[in-house]
Amino acid sequence: MSPAIPEGSCLLIEPAGEKIHKGEIVVFSHGSFIVAHRVISISDIHGELRIQTRGDRCPQPDYPITPDQLIGLIARYDA
């Protein structure tokens, strides 16, 4: 998530709670990987929440994630 969060930083992750907002950096599972990317949009598709994310330096967005993939929000980091 550089340049916002330097590579190798130690992250403090808090539960996402009820509301996720555009612009927040979320941590989620993607297969066997743990990913931290910024929320670019949130939508409701046929009654199911979908969260679209993208890394700050990535030209393309990620595949939309579901709330069950969320681990939490980055509350703080130490570089």
Secondary structure as a PSIPRED ss2 file (coil, helix, strand):
# PSIPRED VFORMAT (PSIPRED V4.0)

   1 M C   1.000  0.000  0.000
   2 S C   1.000  0.000  0.000
   3 P C   1.000  0.000  0.000
   4 A C   1.000  0.000  0.000
   5 I C   1.000  0.000  0.000
   6 P C   1.000  0.000  0.000
   7 E C   1.000  0.000  0.000
   8 G C   1.000  0.000  0.000
   9 S C   1.000  0.000  0.000
  10 C E   0.000  0.000  1.000
  11 L E   0.000  0.000  1.000
  12 L E   0.000  0.000  1.000
  13 I E   0.000  0.000  1.000
  14 E E   0.000  0.000  1.000
  15 P C   1.000  0.000  0.000
  16 A C   1.000  0.000  0.000
  17 G C   1.000  0.000  0.000
  18 E C   1.000  0.000  0.000
  19 K C   1.000  0.000  0.000
  20 I C   1.000  0.000  0.000
  21 H C   1.000  0.000  0.000
  22 K C   1.000  0.000  0.000
  23 G C   1.000  0.000  0.000
  24 E C   1.000  0.000  0.000
  25 I E   0.000  0.000  1.000
  26 V E   0.000  0.000  1.000
  27 V E   0.000  0.000  1.000
  28 F E   0.000  0.000  1.000
  29 S E   0.000  0.000  1.000
  30 H E   0.000  0.000  1.000
  31 G C   1.000  0.000  0.000
  32 S C   1.000  0.000  0.000
  33 F E   0.000  0.000  1.000
  34 I E   0.000  0.000  1.000
  35 V E   0.000  0.000  1.000
  36 A E   0.000  0.000  1.000
  37 H E   0.000  0.000  1.000
  38 R E   0.000  0.000  1.000
  39 V E   0.000  0.000  1.000
  40 I E   0.000  0.000  1.000
  41 S E   0.000  0.000  1.000
  42 I E   0.000  0.000  1.000
  43 S E   0.000  0.000  1.000
  44 D E   0.000  0.000  1.000
  45 I E   0.000  0.000  1.000
  46 H C   1.000  0.000  0.000
  47 G C   1.000  0.000  0.000
  48 E E   0.000  0.000  1.000
  49 L E   0.000  0.000  1.000
  50 R E   0.000  0.000  1.000
  51 I E   0.000  0.000  1.000
  52 Q E   0.000  0.000  1.000
  53 T E   0.000  0.000  1.000
  54 R E   0.000  0.000  1.000
  55 G C   1.000  0.000  0.000
  56 D C   1.000  0.000  0.000
  57 R C   1.000  0.000  0.000
  58 C C   1.000  0.000  0.000
  59 P C   1.000  0.000  0.000
  60 Q C   1.000  0.000  0.000
  61 P C   1.000  0.000  0.000
  62 D C   1.000  0.000  0.000
  63 Y C   1.000  0.000  0.000
  64 P C   1.000  0.000  0.000
  65 I E   0.000  0.000  1.000
  66 T C   1.000  0.000  0.000
  67 P H   0.000  1.000  0.000
  68 D H   0.000  1.000  0.000
  69 Q H   0.000  1.000  0.000
  70 L E   0.000  0.000  1.000
  71 I E   0.000  0.000  1.000
  72 G E   0.000  0.000  1.000
  73 L E   0.000  0.000  1.000
  74 I E   0.000  0.000  1.000
  75 A E   0.000  0.000  1.000
  76 R E   0.000  0.000  1.000
  77 Y E   0.000  0.000  1.000
  78 D E   0.000  0.000  1.000
  79 A C   1.000  0.000  0.000
